[in-house]
Amino acid sequence: MPPALGRSLPARIATMLLWLLLMAPALAQSTAESTAPVPAAEAAAATLDTADDELLALRERLDETSDTAGFVQLRDAAVALDVRVQDAVRTLEAELAGVQGRLDELGPVPEDAAGEDAGIRARRAELAARVSVLDGAVKRGRLLGIDIRDVREAITSTQSRQLGEQLSQRHGSPLTPRLWHAVATDFPSDRQRVEAFLGLLERSVRDGIARFGVPVAIGVVLLAGVLAWPVRRLLRRAGRRFALRHTPGDSRLRRTALAGWLVVSSLLCIGVAAWLLSHLLRWGDPPVAVMDQLANALVAAAVYGALVASLGNSLLMRAAPEWRLPPLSEDLVGGLRPYPWLAGGLVFVDRLVEGVMVAINPHAALAATVTGAVALSYALLAISVRRRQLPLGGGTDTVAVAAWVRVLLTLVRLAVLALVVALALGYFQLALLIGREVVWVGVVAMGLYLAWVGIDDLCGLMFGDDGRVATATARATGIRPHRLRQAGLIVAAIGRVLLVLIAIALVLAPLGTSFSGWRELVAVAATGLRIGEVVISPSGVLRAVLIFGGGWMAVQALHGWLVERYLPATDLDAASRNSVATVARYFGITVVLALGLAALGIGIQQIGLVVGALSVGIGFGLQAITQNFISGLILLAERPVKIGDWVRVGDFEGDVQRISVRATEIRVADRSTVIVPNSELITKPLRNMTLANPLGRVLLQFPVPLDTDVDRLRDILLETFAAHPAVLDDPAPSQTLDGIAATGISVTAVGFTDSPRSAGGVRSELLFTLLRRLREEGIRLAPMAQSIRVLRDEAGLFVQDDPAAEDGA
């Protein structure tokens, strides 16, 4: 590169960046104009226009649907359409209310319409026309919603009727010759159909090999086999190594994570392998719709079978008992070991046979026979498990089973009995449905157990004492660990409730139910709960939670910054810094509460109404709390008492440790803490010994006999005070005579220390020294005056003096 060009390159880049910066507003405006969104009202009206066509298509599909999956799809589509229409109606209603409000602001048409401004008159006409259009659209949407609900009811009734007809269809008992005679009669025709199917299958595979070559076909088969066996085992080992390295060793989370990984990896490997093999059926030239349906059935059957087998094996863990999640004994695991594979294989064969029967389309007798054979296989599998006499009671070789598991096992036994009876009577579809439902209930139960334990382990990891997330959250927010544990328990409980609801919906899914009802409930909940004029919506709750959580963290961070960084750098004393930090903290909390309530949709007016409604309760039940709160604000503002002051309240004397908006904490001499309501400090006498002149007063009082040399006694007292280093020279110690009586002379000596906190210790040391000096000087202390009364009863016996009785007399 030439030097001149090298020197000009930075200048060119700077010029280009400057040009882009100057042109950014224009480019943004042009982009916004080119991608301007369609107004919400027009989009809602367009939704209503397309909803008519979709509703007509649903009615046409209803006449052509005959299977459960088709009815489920129709109902889901109807619910989705209903949700969109209701959203459009709400949008139009909001737009209508806004336009009607602007029209009302213009007021009614004046009597002298000619004198009105032409612009206002035109605006009123425009708004009135808009109101008419929107009102018609809203009414149209409401009628459309009624039509959609009618179609949904028709779908449900048609599905129920056809399902009842299908399950009640009887083909004859297999114990009678009528069924087998029908099978023999239709055998020539069924054989031709089977041969035609096999020929079509052979042609599809042959065409695929001809198009892509034998190596490609062999490679697909080998790749599928590698995925289904070696790769799956490698992923299993990799998951175990990952769990060993990255999960806590002393928690159950390691075993839960491995069990979940085994299920996911098995589904992934076997599903991809089945998808690869299904291409051998899709390679026909031209493609055949029947083979495509069979290929889809093959993939679905493989995935379902893999789910059954992997769930069972992940919970049993026969080869690695230390990784086993449920508390199962070795005898029980050994007895159950083959059944996950048997159940998974039976499910795979069942779904694949169903796809083959759809492709062959045999006569009713042969189809019923095949259906009965599959149902009988389910019954034999369940009976085989039952004949194992699996230990489910107490003892060393048994496993403790929850009550709901026992109920489930009892229902399974009854279902197997009903399956056998239905087979014997010739109700093959009913028997097949019962057999499939038994296996499906087991699959849902195993998945529910795994998810149940997983939620508990995840909450323990996130909210437990040893979790990194919990530790970081506690440091950032100042929340105590036990509060986080409580939050984890609440989250786990909510998750488990959702799991139970999902499990119930999944168990009922083979009967034609789906999650469309949940979608409708979610859509209704999304509109919000109206309480008076307040509408609380999930989005508002989410915003409020984010504001409360983020605001709390911000307030805690600001309070920590004030206490640890900013306020220590100022000239304020400790008490002033505490007042500023406390007021700032509560001010921040108040702002966060206001913002959170505003996000919920609760404004100042609603808060005023709530406060007005609670005024009576505040006046009576919450009067003390309100009084303490206001007293706390007064203490923080006027500061008659500060942190570090030595105060006396009632019988308690100590050091002020903390002042909050409700109470004040005082540390007394025995190192205990007295919590005094703030109203006590405002409304009652308070002695603050460090407010104006923080000196400690040492008071010594004692009596001496009348013949004591008081001058020498005064010198001893003053010398004792002067000898102690803690006694101040200014103000100087003093000694006075309080009085002279027949029993002696009352002497009082006073000294001062630099702090009231040291007065007690100094007084004790002075007393020790004074007693020693008095003993050396031969000065005795006068005895205390006592009053002794001797009482006699009428018999002349001594009795105890009862002041209470005397007072009463």
Secondary structure, DSSP 8 states (H G I E B T S, - for coil): --HHHHHHHHHHHHHHHHHHHHHHHHHHHHHHHHT----HHHHHHHHHHHHHHHHHHHHHHHHH--SHHHHHHHHHHHHHHHHHHHHHHHHHHHHHHHHHHHHHHH-S--S-GGGS-HHHHHHHHHHHHHHHHHHHHHHHHHHHHHHHHHHHHHHHHHHHHHHHHHHT-----TTSHHHHHHHHHHHHHHHHHHHHHHHHHHHHHHHHHHHH-HHHHHHHHHHHHHIIIIIHHHHHHHHHHHHHHHS-TTSTHHHHHHHHHHHHHHHHHHHHHHHHHHHHHH--SS--HHHHHHHHHHHHHHHHHHHHHHHHHHHH-SS-GGG--S---HHHHHHHTTHHHHHHHHHHHHHHHHHHHHHH---HHHHHHHHHHHHHHHHHHHHHHHHT----SSSTTS----HHHHHHHHHHHHHHHHHHHHHHHT-HHHHHHHHHHHHHHHHHHHHHHHHHHHHHHHHHHHHSTT-HHHHHHHHHH---HHHHHHHHHHHHHHHHHHHHHHHHHHHHGGGT--THHHHHHHHHHHT-EEETTEEE-HHHHHHHHHHHHHHHHHHHHHHHHIIIIIGGGSS--HHHHHHHHHHHHHHHHHHHHHHHHHHHT--HHHHHHHHHHTHHHHHHTTHHHHHHHHHHHHHHHH-SS-TT-EEEETTEEEEEEEE-SSEEEEEETTS-EEEEEHHHHHHS--EETTSS---EEEEEEEEE-TTS-HHHHHHHHHHHHHHSTTS-SSS--EEEEEEEETTEEEEEEEEEES-GGGHHHHHHHHHHHHHHHHHHHT------------EE-TTS-EE---HHHHHH-
